Amino acid sequence: MSLFKARDWWSTVLGEKEEFDQGCLCVADVDNSGQDKIIVGSYMGYLRIFNPRPVKPGDGVQAEDLLLEVQLREPVLQVEVGKFVSGTEGLHLAVLHCRRLCVYAVSETLGNVDHGNQYQIKLMYEHHLQRTACNMTYGPFGGVKGRDLICIQSMDGMLMLFEQESYAFGRFLPGFLLPGPLTYSSRTDSFITVSSSRQVESYKYQVLAFATDADGRQETVQQKLSSGKKLVVDWVLNIGEQALDICIVSFNQAVSSVFVLGERSLFCLKDNGQIRFMKKLDYSPSCFIPYCSVKEGTINTLVGNHSKMLYVYQDITLKWATQLPHVPVSVKVANLQGLKGVIVTLSDNGHLQCSYLGTDPSLFQAPRVESKEINYEEFNAEMKELQKIIKEATITQDILPQSEKHRDLIVTAEVSPDLDVESQAIDSEVKAEVVPSVTIKVTIQSKMTAQQPYLAVCIQAPLAVTCDRFTFNDLEPGSSETVVLSVFLKGNFPPSELEGNCVFSCNTPTGIPKVAQCKFKLPLRLVCFPAQPSKSANHKLTIDTNKPPISFLTIFPDFADPSEEDQANVLGFQFLTGSKITLLASKTSQRYRIQSDQLEDLWLITKELTLRLEEHFKKQNCKDFACTFSGSVPLQEYFELIDRHFELRLNAEKFQELLSERAIQFRAIERRLLTRFKDKTPAPLQHLDTLLEGTFREVIALADAAEENQANMFQAFTKLKSATHLVIMLISLWQKLNADQVAIMEATFLPLAEDTQELGWEETVDSAISFLLRTCLSKSSKEQALSLSSQLSMPKDTSRLKKNISLFCDRLAKGGRLSLSTEAATQQATVVPGGCATIPESDLEERAVVPGSTAVFSSHKHTAKQKSSPVPGMCCVTSGAGQPEAWS
């Protein structure tokens, strides 16, 4: 806030790891020499007296500036200077400890050598306190002349008054809970404090003197009758917040006032408790002091806060704000070395500073700028280059930093090419005789100091690992760690992916987190083994290529037997769970066929076939190899899997409702039984125990059914993910999508790693497809203006989802292209309207799905000629388009 900082006149740091608070600072002529000294006490028991004498402003502490440093036996709670010794009007130092009050005389001894004068303290008297002290105040109590009396407030609310060397009396404050700030007003001869009920309270000294004695909490009836009056408060003011400090001011040009610093406000009160003014503070104050009156009727106040700021107020008007290098817990105003108005501040960690307000003139002058002609061509070229960089940065929108060439952490995962000789499978649910496992060796190389290293191996169920979490000792630069684990099939159904992920995390010595990860691919032999081919199957897919078919003995050496020549064109696979898949290669065309009784089982074999074909032709430096799909997308069978998964989700909701009802019934019966058992007069149970047992059995049966349904739902979700992967692959081969478009499809159809009741696959995918249909696949700009629902909830059925999926495929067939760019979507809807021609949705619903067969999309203009001139990927196409084809 402030443009000006407090000008450092003199400063020092007191001790090491010492603590200070509000009462630890005092400025007074403690040695009666006519000059102010700075007295500082600490909670570590040190007492220091300073007389700053800097050669020039900003100098640090010199040895002669410290007049006295002595270590007392107890922590110093507060230091004050006043006329505390009888027989003299000289000033003495009062030091308050937890259980003692000590009064010292500070004197100066002239030195006879070059070391200068020496200061020493002499204990005049001390009082041992019966109660733990909190703070103290002093003044001419009762109007005495030439001496000051001391009042100490204890932690349990007792005011103990001392008439110099002797103890006078003690009184308990009424309704006391916690001690607050305490001060004495000589004008009204009263003590002012703030109670824990957030009220400013004033007690007359005369009332305290004649009130009931409080040397003990317990009083007899005779004491109550014979002792003085009851302690009555003079006036009370509710300020509504806790107070930090209280000050009494009486200047020549201003009215005597009581200042109270609250947690969020500054109050100025009259002597009778009425408010003169109040200032709301928009910060958290730490200390304050009213120091003078420069204008008649006004008072200047210094207020420090926890943001290292010091404010100067004239009544409620802010006059100055300055920045301090520390948070002040106490502030005083002193006259040091003839300089009036020096601000003395003390922080809680011992930073003592004497400063003044103002500014130093700046002697810096900006150099003259040489005028030269402007080359506008260079400026334009530089502007274009910068705009190009900005445009590229906004297009990529990378959140994570790009990977460096020389990385500090390297994680590699090496999958063994052969299965384990002895299976490491644990608690597998697969019913096969032998459940194979494969070994993975993970190596971590660190080129830096890695603290708290941690490795996690992530793999999707039903696959499992023998150990998925590893912790290591701190890694030194150039060191490495290696772990070995095994992966196996745990669930009794095929997985949707044969991939895993290793994530390594650690912290640098400076606390910066580092993460490195790597992916690995598992062998197909882990989940299936060779089997006899099957001639008949319910589901068949045909993949077209632009190269002659390759012998399976070449691309599947781990499954085909070289001694059997018939396996060159036909190969059988069987999953550990029992289902079979057959792979055939055409003898007369460049096609491969995959067939199985279950749609989801085709995915892993189809993916493995395309990957091995690409790898085979890549080794032969064949760059134009491509796979295509010209058959029909099996949407009808895909929709059956969606309906099965959604049905299990509905069952889960029903089980949850039934469990809730039975649980409520069970608790109600329990309460009634408990009431019967607690009744003193026994009453018949009226078959409540039988009803409780029956309800308990129903709860257990419902819980078992819900658990079984949950397992079936997870299995159905895995099958749905496999079928979804297959549909995405077929659509990408059919429409020849690039990598970015395939990534958009995967993000649309596979948004969730896990399926839950709160956020399910159906509503998430429906929302994503609806977004694409209204953006990049929209028919017109009017569709783009439609808004989507911001809340996802479980739908009543899957009809809308299936309709959107069918419409999605239809838009792709008519020229639509996937893109997340708004400009591309707008250009596609305006420039290429023929690509996504408008089709009546009623006509689409009639022709989208043919009962009893795969999904067929047809253009309503060419329905009669569909079989003779098919649209690629849009209609049911027979092998070879009606010509006989030789399959092995």
N, C-alpha and C positions, 0 to 999 in steps of 0.2 A: 504494500500500500504506500509506504513512505518512499519519497525520492531522496531523503537524507538519512545518513547513518549517524549514530552517536559518535562524536569525535573522542577518540581515546586520549585521555590526559595522563593516566597512570593505571596500570593493571598488573595483576599477579594471580597465580593459581596456588591455592592453599593445600599443602600436604598431598597425600596420595590416597585415593579411595575413601576420603572423608565425606561426611554428610552434614548438611546445614539446612536450617529452616528459618521461619519468619523471625523468631526472637533471637537469632544468633548474631545479629548485627546491631551495633549501636555507635552513634557519632556524638562525642562530647569532649569537653576539656577535662579528661579524667585525672590529669596530673596537676591541675590548677595552675597551668602555665600561661593561660590566656589564648591558647590555640586549640582548635578541634583536633581530636585523634580518632582513629577508626578502631573500634574494639570488635573482635570477632571471636565467637566461641563455637566449637564443633561438637557433634555427638560423640566423637572419639575422645573427648576430654581435653582438647587443646584450647588454650587461651592465647590470643595474639593481639598485639596493639601496634598499629602502624601510624607513621607520620610521613605521608608521601611527599617527596621533594624531587620531582623529576627535573633534569637539566633542561629538557625541551619536551613539549607535549608528545605523548606516545611512547616515552621511554618505559622500559620495563622496571621491575623492582630492583632497587639497590640494597646492599647489605645494611646500610645505615637507616633505610626506611623502616625496617622491623625493629621497633623499640624493645619489644618484650615477647617472648614465646615460652610458655610454661605448660606442662602437661599435668592436669588435675586428675584426681582419682576417679571421677565419675563423669558421665556425659553432661555437657552444658546445654540446658534447655533454653535459658534466656539470660541476657546481660543487660543491666540498666545502670545508669550513673545518676546519683542524687546525694542529698545531705542525709546520709544514713547513720552517722556517728554522733552521739551526744557530746556536747561541750565544744563543738566546732561547726562552722558553717561551710567547711571545705567539702568538695565533691569526693565521693568514694564510689567504688565499683561493687555492685551487688551481682553475684553469680548464683543462678538457681540450678540446682541439681535435682535428681529425682526424689531424694530423701534428705537433702540438706540445702540450707540457704547460707551462703558465705558472703561476707562483706570485707573487701580488701581496700587498702590504701596503696595507691600507686605513687611512687616517689622517684626522683631523679638524683643520681649521685654524680658529681662532677668528676671527670676522669683526669688523671695526672699524666697520661701518656697520649700517644696519637690515636688510640682506639676510640676516643670520644667519651661521651657521658654514658652512664649505665642506668638502666631502669630496673626496678624491682618492686614486688608486691609484698605486702605484709597483711596477714590475716588479723582483722580487728575483732571480729566475733563471728560465731556461726550458730545456727539453729538446726537441730535435728528434728525432722518432720515425722510425725506419726502416720501420715498418709502420703501417698504418691502424688507429687506435684504435677501440674499441667502448665500453668503460666502464672504471671504475677503482674501487678501494677503498683505504682507508688504515688505519693502526693501528701500534701499537708492535711491529713484527715482531721475533721473536726475543727478546722480553721487554725491549727497551730502555726506558730511563726518560727522561721529559721530552721526548720527540720522537716524531713520527709519520713512518712511511715510506709510500711510495705504490707500489701495484701496478696496472699498466695491462694490460688484456686486449685483444689485437689481434683483428682480424677473422679471421685465419687460425689462432687458437688459441695464441698465444704470450703468456706472462705475463712482463711486463717490470717489474723491481723497481728502485726508485730510493731511495737513501739520501740524501734531501734534495737537495743540489746535485750529487750524483754518481750515475752509473748503476752498479747493482750487478751484475745478471746477468739472463738471460732463459731461460725454459724453455718447451718445447712440451708442451701437454697431450696425453696419449695418446688415440688414437681420436677426435680432434676433427673435427667437421664444421661446426657453426654455433655462434657465441658465445651464451652464456646469462648470466643475472644472476650477479654475483660479489660476495662479501662476505668479511670477515675476522673470525674469532673469537679474541679476545685470551685467553680462558680456556683454549682448547686450542692456541693458536698455530697455527692452520690456516686455509687458504683453502677456502671452500665455494662450489660452483657447481653448475649443472644442465646436463648435457650434452645434445646433440641426440638421444641415445638415451633421453631422459626419465628419467635417473637423477641423484639428488643425490650428488655426489662430494666428498670431503674430502681435501685434500692438506696434509700437515705442512710448515711453513716450513723446518724442518731438512732434510727430505727434498728439498725444492726447492733448497735451498742446496748440498747435496752431490751432486745429480744431475748427469747429463751436460749439458755446456754446449749451449745451443740457439741460439747466435748464427748458425748455419747449419744447414740441413736435412741437408746431405751431410756425413758424417763418415768419416774414414779409419779403418782398422783400428787404427792406433797411438793415435788419439784415443779409440776405444772402450775400449782396454786401459788407457790412462793416466788417463782422466777418471773422474769420480765414478760413483755408483751410478745404476741405472736408476730413472726416476721411477715410484714405486709409490703407488697410491691408498691412503689410510688406511681409509676405509669407503665403502660404496656402498649406496644405497637406491633401489629402483625405485618411482617414484610413478605411472607410467603416463600422464602428461600433461605438456605443456610448462609451464614455470614462467614467471611474470611478474616476480616479485621475491623477494628473500631478505632477511630481517632477523635480526640477532642481538640478543637482549634479555637483560638481567641486572638485575633489580630486587631490592630488599632483601627483599621478602616472597615472591618467586617464584624458582623454580629457573631457572638459566640455560638458555635454550632457543633453538632455531633454527626460525624461522617461514618457511615456503615457501608462496607464493601461486601456485596452479596455475590452469589455465583453468576448472576447475569445482570445485576443492576447496581447502581451507585446511589445511595440515599444520603440526603442532608436533612437533619432533623433540628428542630429548635430544642431549647433546654427542657421544655415541658412535653416533649415527645411528638409534637406536631411536625408534619413533613414540610420543609421549606421547598425542596425540589427533589426530583428523582430522574436519573438518566438510565435508560435501557441500553445495555451493552450488547453488541452483536459478536462478541468473542468471549472467551473464557479467561477472566482476569486471574492474576497470581499474587499481586501485592499492590499497595497504593500508599500515598502520603500526601495530605494537604500541606503546602509549604509556605504560602504567602498570600498577600492580598495586594495586587498592584493597582486595582481600581476600586473605588469606594463601593462597598456593598457586595463585592464579589470575592471569591476565593479560588485560587489556582490549586490544581490537584494533579499529581503524577500517578498514572495507572499503568502497570505492567501486565502483560498477558503471556499465555503459553505459546504464542507465535513469535516470540522474541521481539515484540514491539513495545515501545514506551510512548504513551499518549499524554499530552498536556491539555487539561480542560480548564476553562474559566467558567465556573458553575457547570452548566450543561453544554457549553460550546467548545468544540474541539479546536484548539489553537495550533497544535503541532503534533506531528507523529514522526518517530525516529526508530531506526532499526538497531537492535542490540545484538551482540554476538552470542548471547546465551539467554536462557529463560530466567528472569529474576524471581527470587522467592522473597526478597526484602529490598526495599529501596529507601534511601535517606538523602537529605540535602545538607551539605557541609560547606564551611568556609575554611579552605586549606591554603596556606602560604599566601594569604592576602587575596586569593581568588574566591569571590563569593558565588554561591549557587552551584557548587560542584555536585553532580549527581553520583551518588555512591550506590552501586548495585551488587548483589551477591546471589549466585546461583546455588542450586542444591548440591552441586559437586565441587564447590569451592572456588569458582571463578569470581574474583573480586576486581571490580573496575570502577575507576573514577573517570567520568566523562562529562562533556559539555555539549550544548546544542549549537548548531551552526554548520557552516560549510566552508571548505577551503577553496579559494579561487583556482580555476583550471588554467594552467600556463601553456596548455597544448594549443597550437595553431595549425589548422589544416593547411597542407601545402597547396600551392597554386597548381591548378590542372592545366597542363599544356593543351591548347586547342589544336586539333588536327582535323583534317577532312574525313568525313564519314564515307566509308566504302559500302554503299547500299547493296551491291551484288554479294559481297561476303556475308553481310548480315542476313540477306534472304536465303543464301545457301545454308548458313548455320541454323536459321529458323526452321527450314525444311527438314534438316537432319534431326533437330530436337523434336519436331512434331512426329517424325517417323518413329523415333524411339518411344515417345509417349504413346503412340497408337499401338505399337507392338506390345508394350507393357500392359495396356488396358485390354487387349485381345486375349493375351495368355492368362492373365489374372491368377498367377501362381501364388499360392499361399505359402507352401513349403519351399525352402531354398533348394536350388538345384544341387545335385550331387557333385561333390568335388572330385577332381581326378585323383588326388592323394587323400584318401579318407583316413581318419584317425582310428575308426573301428571297422573291422571287416568280419562278417559272419558268413560262413560257407557251410552248406549241408550236403553231404555226400551219401547218396542212397546206394546200398549194396546191389550189384547186378543180379545176385542170386538170393533166393530165399534162405532163411535160417535152417541149418541142418536140424536143430532142435527148436521147435516152436516155443516162442516166449509169450504166447497168448495166455491171458489171465482172465478168469471169470467170463469166458465168451459164451454167448447165448446161441451161437451157431450149432446146428445139430450134425454137422459133418464130422467124420472120424478124426480128421486132422485139420486144425485151423492154422494156416501158414502165417508166418511173420517175416518181416524184413527189417534189417538193421540200418539205422541212419547214424552217421557220424557227423556231429556238429562241431566245427572249429571256430574259435573266437580269437582274432588277432587284434591286439591293441598297440597303437603307437603313442599312447598317452597314459597318464595315470588315471585309472578308472576306479572310482570308489563306489561301494555298494553295488557291485555288478549283479545282474539278475537276467536269467534266460528263461523264456517261456516258449514252449512248442505248442502251436495251435493246430488242431486238426478237427474236422467236422465229424460228428457221429453219423453212422454207427461205427466208424473207425475209432480206434483208441490207441494210446501209447502207454508203454510201461511206466514212464515218468515224464510229466509235462512241465515241471518247474525245477530250476536249478539255481542255487546261490553259490557265489564264489567269494574268496578273499580278494582284497584290493589288488588290481592288476597294475604292474609296473610297466613303463614304456618298453616296447619290444617283446613283451611276454605274450603267451597264448594259453588257451585252455581248450580241452577237448572233452566232449561227453558223447556217450554212446547210448542209444535207446532203440526200442523196437516198436513197430507199428503192426497192428493186426485188426481183423474184423471182429467187433464185439457184438453188435446187434445182428439179429437174424433177418436182415434185408440188405440189398445192395446199396452202396453209398451213391450220392449224386455227383461227387467229385473225388478224384484221386490226387489231390494236391494238399499241401500243408504249408505252414508258415512258421519261421523261427524269428522271434523278436528279442533282441538284447538291449537292455537299458542300463545306464550307469550315470554317475555324477562326476563332473570334473572337480579338482581341488577347490575351485572358486564357486562351486555350487551350481554350475550350469548342467542341466540334464542333457544327455546324449542318447540317441536311439539308433540302432542299426537292425536291419531285418533282411531276410532272404527267403525265397520260396523253393520248394522242392516238389518233385513229381514222383508218385508212387507207381510201382509196376502193376500191370494188369493182372499178373499171376497171383497177386495178393488176394484178389476177390473171386477169381474164376480159374478154371483148369480146362484142358482139352476134353472134348466129348464127341460122341457120334453126331453127325449132322442130322437135322430133322427135315423131312420133305415138306410137311404141312405146317402152316403157322397162321395165326390170326392177323398179324400185322407185318407188312412188307414195305420196305423203302428201297428206292433205286437211286444211286448216286452216279451221275454222269461225269466223265473226265474227258480231257482232250488228248490223252495218251493211251496206248495199248495197255490192256490189263497186265498187272505184274503178278507173278506166281506168289502164292501165299507162303511157299517155302522160303522166299526171299525176304518178304516184309514181316512175316510172323515166325521167325525161326524158333522162338521159345514155345510155340504152341504146335506147329506142324512137325510131323515126323518125316524126315527125308526119305526113309525107306518106302513110304506109301506115296505113290505118284498121284493118286486121286486127290490128295490134299493140296495139289497145286491150284485147283480152281474151286474147291469147296472146303470149308473148315467149320468145325463145331466148337462152341464154347458152352460151358455150364457154370453158373454162379455157385458159390458155396451154399447159397440158400435154396438151390434146386432148379431154378428156371434155366432154360436152354435158349441159345441164340445160334443161328446159322448164318454164315457169311459165304456168298457165292460170287464168282467172277464170270462174266459172260465170255463165251468163246468167239462170238462173232461180232461183238460191239465193245465199246469202251465204257462198260457199265459194271457196277458192283451192286449186289442186292444184300440187304440185311433183313432178317425176318425172325420174329419171335412171337410168343403167345401174349406177351405183355408189352405195351407201348413203351413204358419207362425203361424196360431192360435194353432197348435198342440204343440208348444214349451212349453208354460207355464204349460199346464196340464201334459205333459209328464215329465217335470222336477219335478213338484209337486208330481206326482205319485211315481217316483223313490226315492225322498227324504223321503216321508212318509213311503214307504215300508222299507227302510233302518232303519229309526228311530223305526219302529214297531218291527223289528227283533232284533235290538240292545237292546231294552228294555227287550226282552226275552232271552238275552245272546246267541243269535245265531250268530256266527262269520263267518259261511261259506255261508251266503246268497250272491247271485250274480245275476245281471241282464245281459242278453245278447240280441243281436239282430241278427237274421238270415235272415232277409228279404233283400230287395234291397234298396240301398241308393237312395232316390228320387232326383237324380241329374237333370233330365229333368225339373221338376217343379222348382228346385232351380235356374237353368239357366234362366228360364222365369222371375224370380224376378230380377236377375242380369241385364237382357236386359231391363226390365222396368226402373230400377234405372239409367242405363246408357243412356237410351233414354231421360230421364228428364235432365240429365247433358248436353246432346247435345242441348236440347231446351234452357237451361240456357245460353249456349254460343251464340246461335242464338239471343236470346233476348238481350244479352249484345251488340252484334254487331249492331243490329238494333237500340238500344237506343243510341249508340255512333253516328251512322249516323244521326239520327234525331236530336240529340243534336247539332251536327256540323251545320246541316241545320238551326236549330232554331237560333243559334248565328249569322250565316251569315245574316239571314233576319233581326235580331235585329240591326246589324251594318249598314245595308243599310237604315233601317228606321231611325236610329239615325242620319245618314248623311243627310237624307231628312229633318228631323226636325231642324237640326242645320243650314241648308242653309238659307241665308238671303232672297233669292228670292224663294218664295213658288213654289213647283213643285208637280204634281200629284203623288199619292202614287203608282199608277199602280197595285192595288190590293195586295200590299205587306202586308197590315193589314189582309186581308182575308187569305193569305198564312201563315202568322204568327199564326193566330188562329187555322187553320187546323193542322199545325205542332205541336202546343201546345197540341191539343187533341190527336194526334198520340203518343206524348211522354207520356202523362198521361195513355193512353190505354196500351202502351207497358210496362210501369212501373207496372201497375196493373197486367198485364199478367205475368210479370217476378216475381212479388211477389207471385202470386198464384202458379206459377211453383215451386218457392222455397219452399212453404209449401208442395206441393205434393212430391217434392224431399225428404224433411225431413221425410215425412210419409213413402215413399218408402224405405228410408234408414233404418228406424226403423223396417219395415217388413223384409228387407234383413238381419238385425242383428238377428232377431228372427229365421228366417230360417237357418242362419249360426250357431247359437247356437244349433239348432236341428240337423243339419248335423254333427257337431262336436260330439254331444252326441251319435248319431247312429254309427259313425265310431269308437268311443272309446269303445262302447259296442260290436261292431262287432269284432274288433281286440284285445279287452281286453287290452287297453292301460293303463299304470300306470299314476300317477298324473303328473309326469314330462313331459311325452309325451303329455298328454292333455293340459298342459300349453304351450307347443310348438305349438300345433295346434291352441289354442286360440290366441297366439301372431301372428300366421301366418294369420289367417282368420279374426281376429278382432283387427287390429292394431290401428284403429282410433276411438276416442270417438265422433268426429264430422267430417262430410264430407264437403269439400269445393271444389271450382273449381280449386284452385291451387294444392291441394293434395287430390286426390280422392281415394275411396276405391278400385276401379278396378286396377289401376296401382300399388298401394301399395301391395295389395295381390298378384298380378301377380309377382312382384319382389321377395316377400318373398317365394312363392312356387317355383319359379325358383331357388332360393338359395338352398332350401331343395333338389330339384331334382338334383342339381349339387354337393351336399355334401353327406349327410347321405343316400339319396335315389338314388344315382348315380349307373349306371350299370357297369361302369368301371372307372379306374383312368384317362382315357382320358376325360371323362365328367367333372371330378373334376378340370381339368386344364382350362376349359372354363371360361372366364371372363364375369361378369355381367355388365350391363350398370350402370354408376354412376349417371345418371340423370333420374328422374321420370317425365314423361309427360303423358298427357291424351291420351290414345290410340284411334285409328280410330274406332275400333269395339271391341267386346268381344270374338272373336273367339279364340285368343291365350290364354286368361284367361280360357275359358271353356276347351280347350284342355289340359292345364296344370293341371287343377283340376281333369280331368278324368285320366290323367297320374299319378297324385299323388295317387289317390285311387287304381289304378292298381298296382303301386309299393308296396303299403301297402299290397294288397291282395297276392302278390307273395313273402312275407317274409320281406319286408323292415321295418326298425324300425327307429323311429324318435330320433335323438340325435344331440346335438350341439357340441359334442366333435369331433375333427378332427381325433383322433386316432380311435374312434369307427366307424366313417364313413369309414376310410381306411380299417379297419379290416373287416367290413361288405362287402365292395366291393371286397376284395381279398380272404377272408377265406370262405365266404358263397356265391359263385357266383350263386348257384342254387336257392337261395331265391329270387333273383330279376333277373330272366331270361330275356335275351334280346328279345324284341318283335318288330317286324317291326311296325313303327309308322303308316304306311298306313293301316295295318291290325287292329291296335288299333282304328283308326279313323272310320273304317267300323263297328266295333263291339262295340264301346264304348257306343253309344246312339242308342236306338231303337225308331223311330218316333212313337209318339202317346202313349208311355208308359214310365215307369220309366227306368232309366239307367241300362243297363245290361253289365257286364264285362264277357268275356268268353275266355278261353284258346283255341287257334286255333287248338290245338292237340286233344281236346276232345269235339268238338262241338256237335257231334251227341248224346253223352251220358250225356249231361249237365243236363237234367231234372231228370234223374234217380239217378245220383250221383252228387249232387250240391256241389260247393265249398262254405263254410260258408260265407255269406254276399256278395257273388259275383253274384248270379243269381237270377231271379225271382222265389221265392219259394211260393208255395200255402200252405195254412194252413194245418198242419199235414202231409205235403209231399204227398198229394193225398188222405189221409184218411179223412173221414167226422169228423168234430169237432163241438161240441154243444156249441153255443154262446147264451147267453140269449137274 
